[in-house]
Amino acid sequence: MQWSLFLPWYHVYGMLLIVLGILLSVWLVYIVEKARQPPWLKMAFAILLIALAIGFGVQFLLIFLAI
């Protein structure tokens, strides 16, 4: 696959979704820590952050390794 300076549209949207997801997760973690929620809710947000990290890894592979 030929390298290009212009990414396909789905990579651009993927990166925007990742940035929005990270901002949303940071905001949610701040709210959860401030409100002193029960441990199961904190675990749910931890799972959300792990899923976001996996999504970021897949997007990184799609963009930079051109799979």
Secondary structure, 3 states (H helix, E strand, C coil): CCCCCCCCHHHHHHHHHHHHHHHHHHHHHHHHHHHCCCHHHHHHHHHHHHHHHHHHHHHHHHHHCCC
